[in-house]
Amino acid sequence: MIENGFYGEFGGYYVSELLIPCLTELEKAFVEIKDDPSFHQQLKHLLNNWAGRPTPLYRSAWLSEELGCEAYLKREDLLHGGAHKTNNTAGQGLLAQRMGKKRIIAETGAGQHGVATAMIGALLGLDTTIYMGAKDVARQAPNVARMRLFGAKIISVESGGASLKGAINDALRAWTERVHDTFYVFGTAAGPHPYPAIVKTFQKIIGEEIAEQLGNIGARPKAIVASVGGGSNAIGAFAPFIQDESVMLLGAEPGGDGVETGRHGAALSAGRPGSLHGAISYVLQDKDGQIGDTHSVSAGLDYPGVGPEHSHLHACGRAEYAPITDAEALESFVQLCRYDGILPALESAHAVALARKCKSRFGKGDHIVINLSGRGDKDMDHAMNTLQEKGISL
Ligand SMILES: Cc1ncc(COP(=O)(O)O)c(C=O)c1O
């Protein structure tokens, strides 16, 4: 059943044979709903009435002045749940329901995808279990409480560094044990085929709305800028513009303390092709292929790999990716609070910082869109402590 799943030389499904039947059943169900108008009508209704789509496209006055162009923020921070993750979990939740599954599982790092999965699980009456690294359970307490309130069970994972990598491994293993009644809601545009295609299908609404909203004011984008963890918000924002070479596609990777220090998570800027979580993509690894440790101020970007389509867009030069350090992201985080009255997620602050770094490439009359993937309430304590540690006073 699985036919393609490659983006250039990247992607595929390099998984244990126990997972093949799970992925085959999933692909078959996805092919059935992909172009089914009744599915997309049901999803649109849910996104518009439950989740708050369309999200606004907002012109930021100070950024426009600083960048010397028309700078817009795509406000995914205003989506129900506080981040773009809801687009994907709503789609995968409905797909699970169509497949007759009574139970959903998911991995989560920062907790945003876990919260979004728990929300749809509650709405659709699906038994929900979230795998989360023990370290993340401790440092993301408010999101853990939110998931519990929505009725989800949390499994704290000690293996794989007690963070996202281990959570994904354990969730995949658990899936093979209960595939008859369980759907795995994967959170980003990575992992084995068909997940990158599924996640892109459900996130491309971001780019489609950008095209329509700019079209309403008679404009076309000069650049789309987004942060890149596994790559779901970025691929969703880029999707309708990939074929149009006149649009710059810019991805902000987690540069941590700086790529030269080795403490970062910039898989495209500093990794090389390898295999992680069932697909070939750019991966941070040592000379023996051991997966590297990562660091980022932003938990949602703290991942040693990246999705296969971004790997391809990087390799063929269609999109450009650059590392943004923790300090640069924090500075843009504070600026957005101060001048727009918007508290962005630290992930999204990376995209703002990249746009600011690229300002010499934009001119008067250009329209650029920064995808503000989420809101920063979850990051407040962490950001305040980090600002204090770095001696930055407010
Ligand atoms: C607000 C926000 N933005 C970005 C990301 C990065 O993920 P992705 O690259 O899949 O969009 C996350 C991940 O948790 C997130 O919570």
The ligand as an SDF file (V2000), in Angstrom:
LIG
                    3D

 16 16  0  0  0  0  0  0  0  0999 V2000
    4.3490   27.1930   19.3520 C   0  0  0  0  0  0  0  0  0  0  0  0
    5.2170   26.1930   18.6610 C   0  0  0  0  0  0  0  0  0  0  0  0
    5.8600   26.5700   17.5260 N   0  0  0  0  0  0  0  0  0  0  0  0
    6.6680   25.7230   16.8700 C   0  0  0  0  0  0  0  0  0  0  0  0
    6.8790   24.4280   17.3270 C   0  0  0  0  0  0  0  0  0  0  0  0
    7.8040   23.5410   16.5790 C   0  0  0  0  0  0  0  0  0  0  0  0
    7.1680   22.4610   15.9650 O   0  0  0  0  0  0  0  0  0  0  0  0
    6.9640   22.4040   14.4070 P   0  0  0  0  0  0  0  0  0  0  0  0
    8.3110   22.5750   13.7770 O   0  0  0  0  0  0  0  0  0  0  0  0
    6.3920   21.0450   14.1730 O   0  0  0  0  0  0  0  0  0  0  0  0
    6.0320   23.4850   14.0140 O   0  0  0  0  0  0  0  0  0  0  0  0
    6.2320   23.9870   18.5110 C   0  0  0  0  0  0  0  0  0  0  0  0
    6.4410   22.6220   19.0370 C   0  0  0  0  0  0  0  0  0  0  0  0
    6.0100   22.2620   20.1080 O   0  0  0  0  0  0  0  0  0  0  0  0
    5.3800   24.9020   19.1910 C   0  0  0  0  0  0  0  0  0  0  0  0
    4.7430   24.5480   20.3310 O   0  0  0  0  0  0  0  0  0  0  0  0
  1  2  1  0
  2  3  1  0
  2 15  2  0
  3  4  2  0
  4  5  1  0
  5  6  1  0
  5 12  2  0
  6  7  1  0
  7  8  1  0
  8  9  2  0
  8 10  1  0
  8 11  1  0
 12 13  1  0
 12 15  1  0
 13 14  2  0
 15 16  1  0
M  END
$$$$
